[in-house]
Amino acid sequence: MTSEQWETLGVQTYGLSPDLTVPITAADLETIETYVGAIQVQVRGRKRPTNAVVVVAHQPHRNPRVPLWDHCEADRFYRCLHPSNQLWVHVDYTGYRRAWKRLGLGELTRDIFLDHIRNRAAVRLSGYKHPFLRVCPVSRATNTSSGLDKGAEGLEKTELRKLKQQPAYIRQRTERRLDAPLVLADPIDLTKMLDIPPGLSELQGVASMLMQYYARNS
């Protein structure tokens, strides 16, 4: 999909080109199949029809004007953002690590965490509008950096809790994004998915990578 097509859905693209347009939450399984890829396996649950799904994801072409793809770790970065098989889980499902191993998605050592790219508390605070989340393996340092209250996820939760007190234009913009069928990764999320610690209040890790994400003019 083009950036314009994404924007017609009401999602926020952050000015990123389609090869860095990465869905991280979805309203339902139909949305995943439409915009992420084909569901290959479903993990059924007792409390809900589906706890998790393995998705054979679309593989976008790299934009040669995006500096990230000139990086010495470009191939690893691409695999982090666009693995052929992705695990998506319900926000309230707790067995996602067992599911990852059982479904053969890769080895997980003790120092590797499966990170819900969008914070689960934020999903609940926004009324479960996007209950299915992509999980991604990251290091302890990355997981800790983003998960603390002074990190990116803490900032998002604070914004959601204070949403009713925000000016009308901010509330409307946020509510429009929450009403969209899915949420796309922002530069903070991309940094985390690349297993680079985003940093805390000043988001130093994101700042060091930011210019890698945006296409050169020529």
C-alpha positions in Angstrom: 0.0 0.0 0.0 1.1 3.6 -0.6 1.3 6.2 2.1 -1.8 7.8 0.8 -3.8 4.6 1.0 -2.7 4.1 4.6 -3.8 7.6 5.4 -7.3 7.1 4.0 -7.8 4.5 6.8 -7.2 7.2 9.4 -3.9 5.8 10.5 -0.9 7.9 11.3 2.0 7.2 9.0 4.5 9.6 10.6 5.7 10.6 7.1 7.4 7.2 6.7 7.7 5.4 3.3 5.7 2.2 2.8 8.8 0.0 3.5 8.8 1.4 7.0 5.0 1.4 7.4 4.7 -1.5 9.9 1.4 -2.5 11.5 1.7 -3.2 15.3 -1.9 -3.5 16.4 -5.2 -4.5 14.8 -8.9 -4.4 15.6 -9.5 -8.0 14.6 -8.3 -10.9 12.6 -9.9 -9.7 9.4 -7.8 -6.5 9.6 -4.7 -8.6 10.0 -5.5 -10.6 6.9 -6.3 -7.5 4.9 -3.3 -5.4 5.8 -0.6 -7.6 7.3 -0.7 -11.0 5.6 -2.3 -14.4 5.5 -3.1 -16.1 8.8 -1.3 -19.5 8.8 -2.0 -20.9 12.3 -4.5 -19.9 15.0 -4.0 -20.7 18.7 -7.4 -21.2 20.2 -8.3 -20.1 23.7 -10.7 -21.0 26.5 -11.5 -17.4 27.4 -11.7 -16.1 23.8 -11.9 -17.7 20.3 -8.3 -16.8 19.4 -5.3 -16.2 21.6 -2.7 -15.9 18.9 -2.1 -16.2 15.2 1.0 -16.8 13.0 0.9 -14.5 10.0 2.8 -14.9 6.7 3.4 -11.2 6.3 3.7 -9.0 3.2 7.3 -8.2 2.3 7.6 -4.6 1.0 10.4 -3.5 -1.3 13.1 -1.5 0.2 13.1 2.2 -0.8 16.6 2.9 -2.0 16.3 6.5 -0.7 15.8 5.4 2.9 19.2 5.6 4.7 18.4 2.6 6.9 18.9 0.3 4.0 22.4 1.5 3.5 23.4 0.6 7.0 25.8 -2.3 7.6 23.1 -4.1 9.5 20.4 -3.4 6.9 19.6 -7.1 6.3 19.1 -7.7 10.0 17.0 -4.6 10.3 14.7 -5.7 7.5 14.2 -9.1 9.1 13.4 -7.4 12.4 10.7 -5.2 10.9 9.4 -7.6 8.2 10.0 -11.3 9.2 8.1 -13.6 6.9 6.3 -15.2 9.9 5.0 -12.9 12.6 3.2 -13.7 15.9 0.2 -11.6 16.8 -1.5 -12.2 20.1 -4.5 -11.0 22.0 -3.7 -8.3 24.5 -4.8 -10.5 27.5 -3.1 -13.7 26.4 -0.3 -14.6 28.7 1.1 -17.7 27.0 2.7 -15.9 24.1 6.3 -17.0 24.9 5.2 -20.7 25.0 3.3 -20.2 21.8 6.4 -18.6 20.1 8.5 -21.7 20.9 5.8 -24.2 20.2 5.1 -22.7 16.7 8.8 -22.8 15.8 9.3 -19.1 15.4 12.9 -19.1 16.7 15.0 -19.8 19.8 14.4 -17.7 22.8 17.2 -17.5 25.3 16.7 -16.1 28.8 18.0 -12.7 27.8 15.5 -12.4 25.0 12.1 -10.9 25.7 9.0 -11.0 23.5 7.9 -7.4 23.5 4.4 -6.3 22.7 5.4 -3.4 20.4 2.5 -1.4 21.6 2.1 -1.3 25.3 -0.7 -3.5 26.6 -1.9 -1.0 29.2 -2.3 1.6 26.5 -4.5 -0.8 24.5 -6.7 -1.4 27.5 -6.8 2.4 28.3 -8.0 3.0 24.8 -11.0 0.6 25.2 -9.6 -2.5 23.6 -10.1 -1.0 20.1 -7.0 -2.8 18.9 -6.9 -6.0 20.9 -4.4 -7.9 18.7 -0.7 -7.0 19.0 2.4 -8.0 17.2 5.2 -9.3 19.4 8.9 -9.0 18.6 12.0 -10.5 20.3 14.2 -7.9 21.8 17.0 -7.8 24.4 16.5 -7.1 28.1 18.1 -3.6 27.7 15.6 -2.7 24.9 12.6 -4.1 26.8 13.5 -2.3 30.0 14.3 1.0 28.3 10.9 1.3 26.6 8.8 -0.2 29.4 9.6 2.1 32.3 7.3 5.0 33.2 10.0 7.4 32.0 10.2 5.5 28.7 8.1 5.8 25.6 5.4 3.4 26.8 5.0 5.4 30.1 4.6 8.6 28.1 1.9 7.1 25.9 -0.1 5.8 29.0 0.1 9.3 30.5 -1.2 10.9 27.3 -4.1 8.5 27.2 -5.1 9.0 30.8 -5.1 12.8 30.3 -6.8 12.7 26.9 -10.1 14.2 28.1 -8.2 17.2 29.4 -6.5 17.9 26.1 -7.6 20.6 23.7 -10.3 19.5 21.3 -8.0 19.2 18.2 -5.6 16.9 20.1 -8.5 14.7 21.4 -10.1 14.5 17.9 -6.8 13.6 16.3 -6.1 10.9 18.9 -9.6 9.5 18.7 -9.5 9.3 14.9 -6.3 7.3 15.2 -7.9 5.0 17.8 -10.9 4.5 15.5 -8.7 3.3 12.6 -8.6 -0.5 12.0 -4.9 -0.7 13.0 -2.0 1.3 14.4 1.3 1.7 12.7 4.8 1.8 14.3 6.2 5.2 15.0 10.0 5.9 15.0 10.1 4.9 18.7 8.5 1.6 17.9 10.8 1.0 14.9 13.8 1.6 17.1 12.6 -0.9 19.6 11.9 -3.5 16.9 15.4 -3.1 15.7 16.5 -4.0 19.2 18.0 -0.6 19.9 17.1 0.8 23.3 14.9 3.9 22.7 16.2 5.6 25.8 14.1 7.2 28.6 12.7 10.8 28.8 15.0 12.2 26.1 14.7 9.1 23.9 18.4 9.2 23.0 18.3 5.9 21.1 15.5 7.2 18.9 17.3 10.4 18.3 20.4 8.6 17.0 18.3 6.6 14.5 15.7 9.1 13.4 17.3 10.3 10.2 17.8 6.7 9.1 14.1 6.3 8.7 13.2 9.2 6.4 13.8 9.0 2.7 16.3 11.4 1.1 14.9 13.9 -1.4 17.2 12.7 -4.1 
